[in-house]
Amino acid sequence: MTSFSPVKIFPLLLPAAFLLILGIVWLPGHLELLDNAYLHSFKASFIGILLEALPFVLAGALLSSLLRVFVPDEMISRWIPRSPVPAILFACLLGVLFPVCECGMIPLVRRLIHKGMPVYVAIVFILSGPILNPVVYGATITAFRTHPELAYGRMGLAFAVAFIIGLIVYFTSSKSPLRLSARQENGMDHHPSARGGKAAAVFVHTSDEFFEMGKYLIIGCLLTSGIQTFMVQGSLAAIGGKPLGSYFFMMGLAFLLSLCSTSDAFVASTFLHSFPAGSLLAFMVLGPMLDFKNALMLLSLFKTRFALFLFFLIFSTVFIGSVWMSGWL
């Protein structure tokens, strides 16, 4: 049994408090939003996002369980180069071998850390894995058939951001930022039973990981569906048309919409003729690295202070990089 801690439920209380305040203060003056058309749109959006993300969460949980049961701790440590630069390059290329969406990345990375992967390498994998893989590249090049430079720019910017943040974390983090140590997590593990052996252990571990990440995913899907249903597209587009406003608008939109990295390129392509190319890059790179549901999952994995530091690094690096690359597009 794990001990109860208010810190662990803080990521759940924050959106719950937001919804409660929204229901008390704002909803009474906008009762027309309870019309069947809005509710149907909200339901369709929620189910669509949830069904899109659930297979990737399950895939990440399954890969995590297979690593836990079948891969010895020494093997992971042996694969990773000792020097930081080669290790970060290795992490950037892991997405080709493990093309997992950001929704399923956290349970997989948590297991890799406890198998011996350094935290800075794991963070690089979290940031680069959902983008630097063949599936996402194919989706992006398809969405921007007439502007393939945006697909190349997305891959290049994602690589640069992950590499820079990996170096920063390597030089600034001396203590483990994990909420649970390997010993604490292993103490909660279920050992293979005599009947089922390793197959039963994989099943038990997969279900534990899936339900652990699932509650954060559902909260993110609920809030994302509300934003997609009720926000006014015209007024937001007018704000985003301003010089730097377009970057903040697209990055905020990426964070709130919480789209899968295989589908966000098609959303970005709808803004191609009204927003700068750099802001579209910011949208496609920030979203897989840091969106609402992924932020909740990261808060469940890392200590709050480190997670907030990581959020700042991601946002600022993506913003600076996308503005700089806009001059080349």
N, C-alpha and C positions, 0 to 999 in steps of 0.2 A: 504494500500500500504506500502511496506517496503522501507526504505531508501537505496539508492545505496551506497555501500562501496567497495573500491578496495580490502579490505581484503577478502570479500566474494567471489570474482571472482579469487583470487590468485590460488586456487587449479585447476581452469580451464585454467589459463594462462600458468602455468608451463608445462603441457604436450603439449599444443599448441605450445609453443616456442620450445620445444624439437623436435616436428615433423617438424616445419618450418626449423630449423637448419639442421636437418637430410636431408630434401628435397633439400636444397641448396648446402650443402657441400659434402654429402656422396652419394646421389642417382645418380648424373651424371656419376660417375665412375662405377656404378653397374646397368646399364640399363637392364642387362639380368634378373634382379629380377622382371622386369615388365612382364616377360613371362606369358602366360596364366596359366601354371601349378602352379606358385607361387600365382598368383591372385586367382585362384580357391581354393588353400589350405588356403589362408588368409580368403577368404569369408566363407569357410566351418568352419574354426576355430572360426571366430567371431560369426557366427550364432549359432554354437554349444554352446559356452560359454554363450551367451546372453540368449538363450532359456533355458539353464540349470538354470541360476540364476533368471530369471524373475519371475517364480512361487513363489520363496522364498521371493523376494522383495514384491510381491503382498500379500503374506500371512502375512508378517510382517506389511505391511501397513493396512491390514484388521484387524489384531489383535489390532494394535494401535488405530484404529478408534473405535472398539468395546469397548476397555477400556475407551476411551475418553467419549463416549456417555453413556455407561451403568454402569460403575463401579464408585461409589462415591470415592472422594479423601480420605476420612477417612478409607475406607476399605483397601487400599494398605498400608497405614501407620500402620494399626492394625496388618497386617500379619507379618510385618518385626520386628524381635527381636531388642530390644534396644541396647544390647551389641554387639560390633563389631564382635567378633568371631562367635557367633551363627548366626548373620546376614549374614556373609560371607558364612558360611556353607549352610544357606538357599538359597543364591543366586546360589551356585554351584549346588544345586539340582533342581533349576527351569528349567534347560534344559530338565529334564525328563517330566515335565508338559507342557513346551512350546518348543518342538523340532524344533526350527526355525534355518535355515541356517544363516551364517554370513551376507549374502546379505540382509536378511530381519530383522536383529537384531536391526539396528540403529533406524528406525522409531518406533519400538515397545518400545525400551528402552527410547527414548525421551519422549514418552507418560508416561511411568512408572515413570520417574523422576518428571514430572510435576504433577503426581498423588501423589507424596510424597515419592517415593523411594530415599534414600540417594545416592549421586553420587558414593561413593565407592562401594556400593552394586550393582549399575547399571553396573559399570565397570567389576565387577566380573562376572555378568551375561553375558555381552558382550563377555568376554574371554572364559568362560566355557560352555555357552549354546550351541554353535555350535559343541562342541566335546562331552560333557558329556550328551549324550542322546542315547536312544536305537537304533535309525536308524544308527548313525555313528558307534557305537560299532559293530553292525551287519555287516556293510560294511567293517570295518577294520578286523574283525575276518575272514571274507570271503576272503579278499585279502591276508591274511597271514595265510592260513590254516595250513601250516607246521611250522609256527613260531608264535603261539598264544601269546607268551610272549610280542611281539611287540604291540598287541592290548591292553593287560593289562598295558604295559608301557605307551602307549599313554594316556590312561585314567588317570593313576596316575600322569604323568607329567603335564597334563592339569590342573588337580585339584590343584597340588602343586603350579604351576605358578599363577593361578588365585587367590589362597588364599594369597600368598605372596604379589602380587601386590595390592590386596585389602587392606591388612594391611598397606602397604606403603602409598597408597593414603589416607587412613583414618588418618594417623598421619602427613601427610605433606600438605594436601590441606585444608585450612581454609575458602577460598572464593569459590563461585560457579564458575566452569570453563566453564559453558555453554555460547554459543554465544548469545542466546536469553533467557531471564528470562521467567518464567511461565506467568507473566503479559503481556509481549510483545507478546508471542505466542498466548495467549488467546485473545489478542486484534485483532489478524488476523484471529481468528476462524470464521467459518460460523455457525450461530445459526440455530437450526432446524426450518424449515418453518412450517407454519400452515398447509399446504397441506400434506407434506411428513412426518413431525414429525421426530422421531429419525431415521427411516429407511433412509430418505433423507440425514440426517446429516452424517450417516455412509458412504453413497455413496460419498458425497462431500469430507469428510475428507480422505477417502481412496484414491481418485483420487489425492488430493493435496499431500499426503505423497508419493504416487507412483511416480509421476512426479518429486518431489523434489529429491528423491534418484535415479531416473532413469538416470538423466544426468551424475551423477558420475559413475554409473554402465557402461554406454555406453563408456565413455572415457577409463575406465579400461579395458573393453573388446577389444577395438580397439588396445591399446598398447600391451595387452597380446597376441592377435592374431598375431601381427607383430613379437613378440619375438618367438612364437612357430613356425612361418613360416620360418623365416630367420636365426635363430641361428644355428651354426654348432655343431651338437651333439658330434662328435668325440673329438674336441679340448676341449670342456667344460668338458667332462668326464675325460680327462687326467688331467685337473686342479683339478677336484674334487677328484681324487684318492690320493692326498697328505694328510698327517695326519690330520691337522686342516682344510686344504682346503676343504675337503669333507663336513664339517659342514657349512662353509660359502657358499659353492656352493649350497648345498641343501636348506639352509635358503633363499639365494637369489633367487633360483628357485621358492620356495614356494611363495615368495613375488611377483615375476613377473608374474608367471603363473595364479595366482588368481583363483585356482580351488575350486570347491565346497567341503565342508568337507565330503560329502558322496562319492566323487569320487577320492580324492587325495590319498587315501590309495592304490588304484590300480596303480596309477602312481609311488608311492614310491616302490611298490613291484617289479617293473622292475629293480630297482637298488639294489636288495637284495644281489646279489652275487658279487657286485663290490664296495659297499660302507659300512662303518661301521653301525651297527644297531643304534647307537646313532644319527648319521646324518639323518637316516630315521625318527627317532622320532622327531628330530628338524624340519624336513620338514612337518610332519603331525600335529605338534602342532602349529608351527608359522603360517602356511598358514591360518587356520581358524581364528586365533587371529589378524593377521596383514598381509594383502596382499595389492596390489596396489589399487584396487577399494574400499576395506574397509578403507584404510588410507584416501582416499578422503572423504568418508562418515563421518569418525571420525573428520576430519578437518571442516566439515560443522556443526557438532554438538558441538564440544568443541573449546575453544579459542586456537589459534595456539601454544602458549607457553606450555599450558598444554598438548595438543595433542603430541607435540614433546617429552615432558617428558615421556608421556605414551608409545610412540614408543620405546624410549630408554629402559624403564623398561621391556617391552615385549621381545625385542631382547636379552638383556643381561641375563634375567632370563631364557629364553628358552635355550640359548646357554650353560649357566653354568649347568642347570639341565640335558640337554641331554648328555653333556660330562660326568657328574657324573653318570648318569644311564647306560651309555655304559659299565661300569664295571660290571653291574649286568646282562647284556643280553648275 
